[in-house]
């Protein structure tokens, strides 16, 4: 009987401690939210606000803009797809990519392009593949 009481006390202590300390998934979720916010603000800044051409890398030979679109939306999609359901996130990211190109139509030094939208969608799709791979190896949303 005394052993059961001790076991019950240990269970109560564990429950109390776990209620006070956030679990690992909660910590990961906060980090992913911060990463998403930083990447999202960076995408919007360079997509709409920044008025100078970005430097071109010699390996990309004039396709630097497309590469940056893909990488930006890849970096934005992975944490968001890990946190929330896919359909609204993919739709929202695609809408963001289209909105950035639409706003560029009215900016003097920026030119919108369908190829930029395609590169953004490619980044989202690659991000989706990364998330599927992470989930296949055991990283699950709780």
C-alpha positions, 0 to 999 in steps of 0.5 A: 500500500505504501508503494502505491502511495509513493507511486501516486506521489511521483505521478502527481509530481510529474503531472505538476511539473509537466503542467508548468514546463512547456513541452518540446513541441510547444518550444518548437512551435514558437521557434517556427512562428518566429522564423515564419514571421522573420522570413515573411517580413523579409519576403514582403520587404524585398518584394515590395519595399526594396527599390534597388535591383538585387545583385546577380550571382554569376552561377545563376546568370540572370536568374537570381530573382527567380532563385530568390523567389523560390528560396524565400517561399521555401523558407516561408512554407516549411515552418508554416506547413509544419504548424497548420493544415496545408490547404489554407497555408498553400492558398495563402502563400500563393495569394501572397506571391500573386499579391507581391507581383500585383503590387510591383505593377505600380512600383516604378523600378519593379516589374511583375512577371509570371515567372516570379509567380511560378518560382514562388509556387515552386518554392512552396512545392519544394517546401511541401516535399520537405515537410512530407519527408520530415513527417515520414521520418517521424516529425509530427504535429500534435 
